Amino acid sequence: MKVEDFEKAIDALQLMLDEPIVIDEMVLGKGGQVKVVYGHIFSLWVKWDTFGRCLVARKEEKLPLEPIDGYRTIELEQWEHYEFYDLKIE
């Protein structure tokens, strides 16, 4: 997905939430396409893939608050798909 498509989808999702979405890291591929985005919402770490699917992991006290480096600090099995935060890409 393009960065501008991601930004529009995040803005639309933010309108549905009471808590702010904080983007911690965006990994871009060739041509500026979004590969993966890491962030957090209240008590959850969130990760979106290139298709807008969202995976979440509960924040644990042992994890650093900033900067998040999700692929190194959160074990793969701790991530689970959470459809409510999936992005609607147009």
N, C-alpha and C positions, 0 to 999 in steps of 0.2 A: 504494500500500500504506500501511497505517497505521503509525505509529511503533512501536507495540507489536509488530506483526507483524514489522517489520524487526528489532527487538531480539531477539525469539525466534529468528528465522532466523540471525542473526549468532551468537548463543550456541550454537546447534546446530552451525554451521560451525566455531566456535572449538574445540569438543570434538574435531574431527578433525585439528587442526593442532598442530604443535609450536611454532610461532611465534605471538606475540600479534597480533591484529588491532587496529590503532589507527585509530579514526575521527577524521578531521581536520575534516570539514565535512559537515553535513547540510542540504540545501536542501529546504524545505517549500513546498508549493503551498497553494492555497485549501483550507480545511477541515482543515489539518494533515496532508495526505497527503504522503508522502515522494516527492520528484521525482527527486533524485539524491543519492548519498552518496559522498564522497571519503575515502580512507584509505590506509593502507599496511600491507603484510605483508612483513617482512624486506627483500628487495631489490626489491619491486614496489610501484608505485603502483596502487591499485585504485579502481574506480568502479562503483557499482551503480546501475542505473536503477530506475524505478518498478515494474518487473516482477520485479526481483531478478536480472536478468542482470548478469554481471560482465565488465568490461573491465579489462585490465591493461596497464601500461607499465613497462618496466624503469627503475629509478631511474638517473639519470645524475648525475654529479658536479656538472654545471652547474645542476641544479635545486635550489631551496632545500629544506632539510629541513623547516622549519616556518615559517610555516604553509603547507600545500600549497594551491595555488589552481589545481587541475588543468586547468580549462577555459582558463586563461590561460597556463600554463607548459608544457603538453604538447600538441604538435601533434596534430590529429585522427587523422592516419594512424599515429601511434605507438601508439594504443590498439588492442588486439586482444581478441576474445572469448576468455575462458578458462572453459570450462564447469565445471571442478572447483569454482570459487568461486561459481557461481550459487547464489542463495539458494532454499531450499525453503519457499515461502510457503504456509501452510495456509489 
